[in-house]
Amino acid sequence: MAPDLRQFFRACNPGKTIRFEDPEERNYYIDFSSVRGGEVIEELGQTIALMDPDPTCQLFSGHIGCGKSTELLRLKTELQEKGFHVVYFESSADLDMGDVDVSDILLAIAHQVSESLEAAKISTQSSYFNRLLKECVDFLNTPVELGVEAELSLGIGKLTAKTKESPQLRSQLRQYLEPRTESLLNAINRELLQPAQEELNKQGKQGLVVIIDNLDRVDNRPIASGQTQAEYLFITRGEQLGGLRCHVVYTIPLVLMFSNELQALKNRLGGGANPMVLPMVPIRLREGNDCEAGMALLRQMVLARAFPHASPEERLAAVTEVFDSPETLNQLCVASGGHVRNLLSLLFTCLRKRKSLPITQESLQLAIQEAKDDLTATIDAQEWELLKQVHSSKKVTGEEECQALLRSLFVFEYRNNADGRWFDINPVLAGARELS
């Protein structure tokens, strides 16, 4: 059973997210919930299903690249199978993540929801939005062809695309919309979401769910108030983001989990519930013992991309078709630290260095050394001291440490039911002389 090198290479692209609507790509998916310390996606989905038709607002976080998008797309598929109309979108499609305000987010939601409803043959005509769009174009004094009234999503899409590419236009549009944020929110609820819910119910469907991905990538720079951009959006303005009259799931920056305003965040945006966090897949337990269950699933994640139609047992039996030894696969999994994108990135680098399979230990060591060199070049002396402390204590405390260590992927967060939550350094840094 020899793998198709081209198909394997494409399946290991670290920038690719599994599309669950594609039966072939579903074969690549490995469920890590048994070792991640909780059924995160199941809990999000169950909250929506049990609370419907009452709207819910839930928060989802984790390291960038840890697999949140894949899990959210699985949530989308599972909710659709239960009869919900689900609008999933990446906020970066409409927004400049370095410059975001609440009115921008609400307008992006209106754009994506109206587009999805129109594709489902549900009318989105809105006198408020037609009037607002024309006023915005007049205010900006720039040519934007909005289209006919029935094409609400097209009009909003053209406006947001125009302002995304121009910071000056974006600033001008925000000056016009920000004082009207409450009326914008009310119009989304009254003229878009409520009619859509009624039509969906007539069609025998459950409620409307909006999943906004990639908002965890907003720039965390300080703004004029002294807050970070993330604190301003999700805490100060959280009540407005939480005011949509449908089920909403927002991705939020992991740094907010360490904010002194965490309780305010939960109360204003999450309905008082704790944000759900997707941790790393553990390769070791808190005390340093190997986590065989986590390693076994990581091995399957790699081998599933080489043998998508084989059973787990068949994949393990064919491991030497892909790696020169089972130990090389184990070393790859350990070096990833259980961070799924890092795992794929290391694997992708190995494949680029090889003209044929199997992947050798030598090529893996070169890929690991490259990743180590890239990472250590960004770490300053103070951060090395923090890394020593984390390596010893398995703890990260406070926003400053989180921002310095977690967002930069110097440190990973792990959870399981037996050990609770702990942290450890990115394994590619292991053995660095600065840690001695």
Disulfide bonds with the S-S distance in Angstrom:
none
